[in-house]
Amino acid sequence: MLETLPEDFDSVLLIMAHPDDPEYGVAAAVARWLAAGKRVGYVLASRGEAGISGLPPAESARVREEEQRRACAAIGVADLVFLDEPDGSIMYSRELRTAIAHEIRRFRPEVVVLLNFHETFGGRFPNSADHRHLGLAAFDAVADAGNEWIVPGERYQGVKYILEYGTEPTHVVDVAGHVDTAVRSLMAHEQYLAALSDAPIEEQARAQIERATSVEGHDTPHLAVRLYG
């Protein structure tokens, strides 16, 4: 059985590629952390402008930003930053690492949470280039934030743990009692979810969160993550 994640931290920064990435599972842990009084912020690389088939990018960006703000409000996250990287074409670069390092220095998290940045999900399904490039840049930016010779400015070395969701896990977070909040947060992405399936929005959201919080060996909801550090 996987170990329980230590909770000896007070601040968490999620760094992900698109609107809705935080809501596809990690939101259940976010709800737990917020309920415990921890400070949580989101940094999203893009506004999701390429994410809704048939909807022009400028309109999609507007819709998805609004939906992400509603998702944050539903769960209680007040700190949301968009880096305005191009959806679908995010590239690993020095500039991206630097932008993320500045956000880490600004927010000063003890924990950084990333989405799977490896080639596949479950060893079978190809992961998007955006997830891979953004995740690896964020992983490296944690060290960059601690080195003023790599990124000029006051160094920040307070990150104790990096967590990665969606890859081979090492630890679990007990999210019993927080599933409904996570479902409401994902449901805020109404137009995005409607474009994915004809199924009712709540049905889609609940099925996704229940899958994400079903971990072998646990009868109650848990979220499985990989811990670095």
Secondary structure in CASP SS format (residue, H / E / C, confidence):
PFRMAT SS
TARGET T0000
AUTHOR 0000-0000-0000
METHOD secondary structure of the structure
MODEL  1
M C 1.00
L C 1.00
E E 1.00
T E 1.00
L C 1.00
P C 1.00
E C 1.00
D C 1.00
F C 1.00
D C 1.00
S E 1.00
V E 1.00
L E 1.00
L E 1.00
I E 1.00
M E 1.00
A C 1.00
H C 1.00
P C 1.00
D C 1.00
D C 1.00
P C 1.00
E C 1.00
Y C 1.00
G C 1.00
V H 1.00
A H 1.00
A H 1.00
A H 1.00
V H 1.00
A H 1.00
R H 1.00
W H 1.00
L H 1.00
A H 1.00
A C 1.00
G C 1.00
K C 1.00
R E 1.00
V E 1.00
G E 1.00
Y E 1.00
V E 1.00
L E 1.00
A C 1.00
S C 1.00
R C 1.00
G C 1.00
E C 1.00
A C 1.00
G C 1.00
I C 1.00
S C 1.00
G C 1.00
L C 1.00
P C 1.00
P H 1.00
A H 1.00
E H 1.00
S H 1.00
A H 1.00
R H 1.00
V H 1.00
R H 1.00
E H 1.00
E H 1.00
E H 1.00
Q H 1.00
R H 1.00
R H 1.00
A H 1.00
C H 1.00
A H 1.00
A H 1.00
I H 1.00
G C 1.00
V C 1.00
A C 1.00
D E 1.00
L E 1.00
V E 1.00
F E 1.00
L C 1.00
D C 1.00
E C 1.00
P C 1.00
D C 1.00
G C 1.00
S C 1.00
I C 1.00
M C 1.00
Y C 1.00
S C 1.00
R H 1.00
E H 1.00
L H 1.00
R H 1.00
T H 1.00
A H 1.00
I H 1.00
A H 1.00
H H 1.00
E H 1.00
I H 1.00
R H 1.00
R H 1.00
F H 1.00
R C 1.00
P C 1.00
E C 1.00
V E 1.00
V E 1.00
V E 1.00
L E 1.00
L E 1.00
N C 1.00
F C 1.00
H C 1.00
E C 1.00
T E 1.00
F E 1.00
G C 1.00
G C 1.00
R C 1.00
F E 1.00
P E 1.00
N C 1.00
S C 1.00
A H 1.00
D H 1.00
H H 1.00
R H 1.00
H H 1.00
L H 1.00
G H 1.00
L H 1.00
A H 1.00
A H 1.00
F H 1.00
D H 1.00
A H 1.00
V H 1.00
A H 1.00
D H 1.00
A H 1.00
G C 1.00
N C 1.00
E C 1.00
W C 1.00
I C 1.00
V C 1.00
P C 1.00
G C 1.00
E C 1.00
R C 1.00
Y C 1.00
Q C 1.00
G C 1.00
V C 1.00
K C 1.00
Y E 1.00
I E 1.00
L E 1.00
E E 1.00
Y E 1.00
G C 1.00
T C 1.00
E C 1.00
P C 1.00
T C 1.00
H E 1.00
V E 1.00
V E 1.00
D E 1.00
V C 1.00
A C 1.00
G C 1.00
H C 1.00
V H 1.00
D H 1.00
T H 1.00
A H 1.00
V H 1.00
R H 1.00
S H 1.00
L H 1.00
M H 1.00
A C 1.00
H C 1.00
E H 1.00
Q H 1.00
Y H 1.00
L H 1.00
A H 1.00
A H 1.00
L H 1.00
S C 1.00
D C 1.00
A C 1.00
P C 1.00
I H 1.00
E H 1.00
E H 1.00
Q H 1.00
A H 1.00
R H 1.00
A H 1.00
Q H 1.00
I H 1.00
E H 1.00
R H 1.00
A H 1.00
T C 1.00
S C 1.00
V C 1.00
E C 1.00
G C 1.00
H C 1.00
D C 1.00
T C 1.00
P C 1.00
H E 1.00
L E 1.00
A E 1.00
V E 1.00
R E 1.00
L E 1.00
Y E 1.00
G C 1.00
END
